[in-house]
């Protein structure tokens, strides 16, 4: 059984930082692209950042470029999202997701096979 478990969310003031982590089990971690999505009530789930299986390709949502960094540790089966200079508009539930593919980073939620339960990030102004 595949499980993705996120941690690291919380409440932070604008300008602060958080580091999200996602630990995977039940799948061959090194064969999957891993990505982070976020969702606020009433809106569709939005791609934030992703990293391919080798870690040599990353993609970011334009509004987080230069502030967020995605990384992975295949030995630890973990993917991280370092979030700096956080803004109130970054407030959302953040989800970790594993794609069927491993080479590219896709940005549509429907293409991802496995999902975590989400972790809440709240940025106060």
Rosetta blueprint (number, residue, H / E / L):
1 X L
2 X L
3 X E
4 X E
5 X E
6 X E
7 X E
8 X L
9 X L
10 X E
11 X E
12 X E
13 X E
14 X L
15 X L
16 X L
17 X L
18 X E
19 X E
20 X E
21 X E
22 X E
23 X E
24 X E
25 X E
26 X L
27 X L
28 X L
29 X H
30 X H
31 X H
32 X L
33 X L
34 X E
35 X E
36 X E
37 X E
38 X E
39 X E
40 X L
41 X L
42 X L
43 X L
44 X L
45 X L
46 X E
47 X E
48 X E
49 X E
50 X E
51 X E
52 X L
53 X L
54 X L
55 X L
56 X L
57 X L
58 X E
59 X E
60 X E
61 X L
62 X H
63 X H
64 X H
65 X L
66 X L
67 X L
68 X E
69 X E
70 X E
71 X E
72 X E
73 X E
74 X L
75 X L
76 X L
77 X L
78 X E
79 X E
80 X E
81 X E
82 X E
83 X E
84 X L
85 X L
86 X L
87 X L
88 X H
89 X H
90 X H
91 X L
92 X E
93 X E
94 X E
95 X E
96 X E
97 X E
98 X E
99 X E
100 X L
101 X L
102 X L
103 X L
104 X L
105 X L
106 X L
107 X L
108 X L
109 X H
110 X H
111 X H
112 X E
113 X E
114 X E
115 X E
116 X L
117 X L
118 X L
119 X E
120 X E
121 X E
122 X E
123 X E
124 X E
125 X L
